[in-house]
């Protein structure tokens, strides 16, 4: 599909697209101009205003509104509208602030003078496009609809567009008893070592220096949002959904709408570095995922995991460090029979298609939570491995690890929510080697002591019998 700017710049080359049945959607809208009554003109002006605001607020690729084409794709043109009336209609663009809409009229060839008016609205990066009023109105684009912004939508847009700096904003009064002291000391030592610090800092002075806390009212201090999420022992006290919920359902991804009861359900919380550590240990040591045993061409046997652990880890870590913590929803990591789905609040900050695969899209490094990401780079797991990697490096290796197991590249969907799906093709991979597959414990007993050993014993028993 062409971009709105491309269609605006080369409209005559895209006439078939302008009239197509699938034209209207997230990035495109068309309207027939009817001027029989003042009410019709007023309604059209309102629609134009809503489209411009919605495109500027929601679409990083902007949006295009075409005047002169009916809903069924028939070209009616704008030539029947006199200049004064058209100026009045387009005056609606001046009723909005924070947009840079471009307008042009295009004469169609071989059409007895028919014309179209095109309005291209680019993304407004650092503000909300809204009406001039004490209580301004604004809209967002959702598919082919323009929906009024709620207060929650406004706050999220302010975070996404960096109108406010969420990470360094006030969270709550500073209380040293709320700190996870092990996380603080680990980070402090690693941070100061890289800077070659020659003298000691108090904990409070250090946290002030890195913007984890802020000075308020004289000598009093307060946690910043990022500081509380990263260094507090229980961030859920102020951010109730700052956790990862791991679930399992015995249905396929495609049946998620009718998935029934869970067979496993567990929350992982704490300071953000500890969430990642707990999850990394859990995915490595539990029996949430299956393992397949197959013969090697060189003799002996090979264990193939249901998913490459690197890909699982990267999907979840990216969710923890890049999610929108202002949204009241947790991260979900959901194991289905044929796939693993990781859902985190907030869209991807980069300019990407709404649906894409890492097979054909490279994610550049654009950070929503810059401080959290920077701080996390100083932290390591119990094996000495870094908790985060550069975004482009991590997603490239995700794709490669999936390919190494003959699996498709991770699929992404992004809007208000970012969803990453890893497909396992386990049954297809298992079929030639079915007699060697392991029997894993039931998912609802994954955390019972000794289950990992049971799996290993199961493997050994099978190998002994072969």
N, C-alpha and C positions, 0 to 999 in steps of 0.2 A: 504494500500500500504506500502511495506517495505521502510525503509530509505535507502539512498545511502550507508551509512556506513555498514548497516546490509547486503546488497547485496554484497558489496566488501569483507566483512569478511566471508561470507557464500555463495559464488557464485554458487557452485554446487547444493545447495539446492534451488536456484532460477532460474534454467535454463529455466523453462517454462516461467517465468516472463521476462527473458532477450529476449526471442523470441516472446513475445506477441505483438499483434497489437497496444495495448495502452501503450507500454513501453516508447517511447520517449515523453518527456514533460518537465516540469519545472526542474525536478531533474535528468533526465536520458537522455542519448544520446548513439547511437551506430553507428559504421562506419565499412564498409567493406574496407579492405586494398588492393588497386590495385597499383601495382608498375611497370606497363608496360612502363611508361615514367617518366622522371624527373618532368614533370609538374604535374602528378598525385601525386607524393610524396610531392611536394611543396604545392599543394592544401590541402593535408591531414594534413600536419604540421600546416598550417594556421588554419584549422578547429579545431585541437587539442588546439592550442593556444587560440582561441576564446572561446571554451568551458570552459577551465580552468579559464580564466579571468571572464567569465560570471557567472560561479558557485561560485567563490570566492567572487564576488562583490555583488551578489543579493540573494543567497540562504543561509539562516541561518543553514539549514541542509546540506549544501554542495551539491555536485553533483557527478554523476558517468558517466564516458565515457567508453564504451566497444568497443574494437577494434577486428574485426573478425566476426561481424554479419552484414548481409546486411540489407537494409531498410525494406525488406519484412519479416525479422526475421530468414532467413536461415543462419545457422552457416557455414561460410566459413573458419574460423580459421585464425591464423597468422603463421602457421607452414611453409608456403611457403616463408616467408620473412627471409633472412639470418640475422645473428647477426649484421653485420655492418650496413645494411640498417635499421634494427629496431632501433638500437642506434641513427642513424641519424634522424629517425622519432620522437623518444622520446626526441631528443635534443631540440625540440620546447618548452618543459617545462622550459628549462633554458633561454629562451628568454623573460621570464616574471619575474617580481619581486613581492614580497608580496603574496606568496602563499606557501602552504605546501602539494603539491600533492604527493600522494603515488601511486606507480606502482607495479603491480604484474602480472605474467603470470600464467595461470591455464591450466593444461592438462585435457581434458575432457575424462571421462571413456568410454570405448567401442566405440571409435571414430577413430581408426587407427591413433592415434597420433595428433589429432587436438588440437589446443591450442587457448586460448583467452588472450588478454592483457586488464587488467582493470586499469583505472586511477581514483582514488577517490580524489576529491578536497574539503577540508573543507572550511567553511566560513572564510574569513579574517576579523577579528573584528575591527582593528584599522588602516586600510590602504586600498588603492585602488590597486587592482591587475592589472598591466599594463605592457606594453613593456618598454625595456630599450631604451630610445631615448630622444632627446631634446624636442620633441613634442610627448609624449607617447600615444599609443592607448590602449583603454580598452573597455570591452564589458559588457553588462548586459543580464541576462536570462529572456526572456518573453515567457512563454509557451515552445515550442520546438525550439525557435529561439534565436540566439545570435545577439543582436543589438549593434552597436557602441554607446558608451556613448556620449551624448551631453554635452556641458558645464553646462547646467542646471542639468543634471544627476550627473555630477561630484560634483557640489556644494551640492546637496542633499545627496549624499553618504558621503561626508565629514562631514555633520551634523549628519547623522545617525550613522556613525562609530566613532563619536567624534574626528575626525581628527582636526576639529576646534570646539571651544566652542561657539556656536551661541549666547547663552544667555549673555555671558560676553563680546562679541565682540562690537566694536564701532558701534554706530548707527548714532548720529548726535551731534552737539554742545549742551551743556546743557543750557537751557533757563528756569528759574523758572516760567516764565509766561505760559509755556506749561503744567505745572503740574495740575492735579486734586487735589486741596489742601485738599478736604474732604477725599479722598482716602488716601493721604499721612498721614494726621493727625490720621485717624482711625488706619491705619496700624502701624504707629510709636508708638501710645499709647499702642496698644495691644502687640506689639513686646517688647517694653521696660518693660512693666509690667511683662511679663513672665520671663524676665531676672533680675528683681529686680533692675533696674537702679536707682542710687542714685543722678544723676545729669542730667541736660538738654543737649540735642544735638541740634545744629542748623539743619535745614532741609538739607542743603548741606552736613554737616558732617555725618548726619545719612544715607543719600542715598549713600555716599561714603563707609560707613562702611558695607553696605549690598550688595555692587556691583551693585546698580541700576544706579550709575554714576561712571565714571572713571576719573583719573587725566591725563591730557595731557598737553604738552608744558607749563611747569612751573606751574602756579596756575590755568590754565584754566581746565575746566571739560567738559565731554561729556556724554550723555546718553549711556548706554549699550542697546542692543536690548531688553533684558528682562525688564530693568527699564523703557524704553519708552512704551512698551506694557502694563505694569502693572500700571504705575503711570501717564502717560500723559492723558490729557483730550480727545485728539483726535489722537489715534495711527494711524488712517488711513492716516494721513498726511505723514507718512514715510512707513507705511505698508497698502497700499490701500485695501487689502483684509482681514484685521484684523476685521472681523465682521461675524455675523451669519445672514443668509438670510432664513427667514421662508416663505414657499410657500404652496399652496394647489392646487391640481388638482382633478377633478372629474372623475378619472379613477382608476383602480386597479394598484398595484405595478407592476404586470406583463405586464401592458400596458404602462410603463414609456417611451418606445421608441416612442410612438405616443400619448402623453398626452395632446396635444393641449394647449390652453391658460390657464393661472392661474386664479383661483377665489380668491386668496389672495396672496399678495407679500409684505413683509416688512423686512427692514434691522434693526438689533440691533447692535449698536456699542458703542464706548466709552472705557474708561479704562476697562481692562479685568474683574475686580470684578463687575463693573457696568453692563457689558453685561450679566453676569450670573444673577444678581438681576433683571434686566429688563425682561429677559426671564422667570425667575421663577414667577414673578408677572403676566406676560402675560399668561402663560400656566394655571395659577390658576384662573385668573379672566375673560379671554376672552372666546368666544364660538367657538374656533378653533376645539375643540373636542366635540363629542356628549356624551349625558348622557342617560342611559336607566333606566326607572322606572319599578320595578317588585314587585310583592307581596312577603312579607316575610312569612315564614312558621309559624311565631309566631304572625301573624297579622300585619297590617300596610304595609308600603312600604319601599323598599330599592333602593337607587340610585347607579347604577353601571356605572363607567366611561368607556369611550371608551378604555382608557389605564390607568394604574396606574400612577399617576403624578410622583411618585418617579422614576419609570423606565424612563419616558420621561426626567425628570430632570437629572438623572444620565447619560443618553446617551449624552445629549447636553453638560453638564458640562465636561464630559470626553473629548469631542471633543475640547472644548475651551482650556483646560489645557494641552492636549497631542498633539495637531495638530503640524504640521511642519509649522512654521510661515515664513520660507524662501521660501515656495511655493506660487506662485502668484494665489491663488484661495481661495474663502471664504469657510466657513462651510455652508452646506445646511441642513436645517431641512424641510423635504418635507412630507406633509400629503396627502396620497392617500386614496381612499375609504376603502381599506382593510388593510392598513398598514402605519406606520410612518417610514421614512428612514432618517437617519442622516449620512451625508457624510462629512468627514474631510480629508484634505490633509496630506499625510504621512502614512506609514504602521505602524503596531503595533510593538514596539521594541522587544517584547518577541518572543520566538520560538513557533509559533502556526501554525496550518494548514491554508492554504489560505482561506478555507471556514470552518466555525465551528459554533457550537451553545453553549451557556452557559449551556445547559443541559448536555454536556459531556466534556467541556473544562473549566478549572479554569485559570483565568488571574492572574498571579503573578504581583507584583509591580515592573515594570521596567519603569523608567521615561525618556522621551525625554527632557522635560523642567523642570529640577529639581528645579531651583530657583522659577519659576512661581508656581509650585505645593506647595513648602514650604511656599512661601509668602501667597498663597491663604488660607492656613490653619489658618491664623490669622484673616480672614475676615468672617463676618456673614451677614445674610440677615436681613430684618426689623423685622423678628420674632425671631431673636437670633439664628437661625439655622446655622451651619457651611456651607460655600459655597462648600467645598469639603470634601470627606471622603477617607479613605484608599481604594485603587483600589480594592483589593480582597473583602473587606467588601461591597463596593458599588455594584459591579457586582453580588455578591451572593444575595444581597437583591433585585436587579433588577429581577433576575430569580424568586425569591420567590414571589415577588409582582405580577409578570405575572402569575405564577401558581395559586395564590390565586383567580384570576379572570378566571381560566380555560384557560389561554392563553399559547401558546408555548413560550419557552425560547427565548430570543433575538438571532437573527442570525447575524453572522459577516462575512464579506469578507474583506481581507486585501492584499494589494500590494502597489502600489503608493498611493492609496486612502484607507482609512478605512471606511467601510459602516456598520452601525448597522440598522437592520430592526426589528421593533416590529409589529407583526400581531395582528389585533383586533378581528377577527371572529365576527364582530358586527352583521351582518345580521343573522348569525347562532344563536347567543345568543339572538337576538331580537325576533326571530320568536315565541317562546312560550309566549312572553309578549308584542306582537306588539301593543296592544291597549293602553299601558301605556308609549310608547316611547315619549320623548320630541321632540318638534319642535324647533330647534335652529335657530338663525338668519342666513342669508346667509353669507358665509365666507368673502365676500368682504366688509361687514359692521361690522366686528368683533370689531373694535376699536371705533365705534360710542357710545357716552354716553348713558348709560341706558340699553345697550343690555343684560348685566348680569341680571339686574332686570327683563327684559322681559322674560328671560328664567325661572327665579324663579316664576314669575307670571303664566307662561304657565304651570309649574308643579302644582302650587296650583290650578289652574282652573281645571286641569284634575282630581286631587285628590278630588275636591269638587263634580265633576260629577259622581264619581264612587260610 
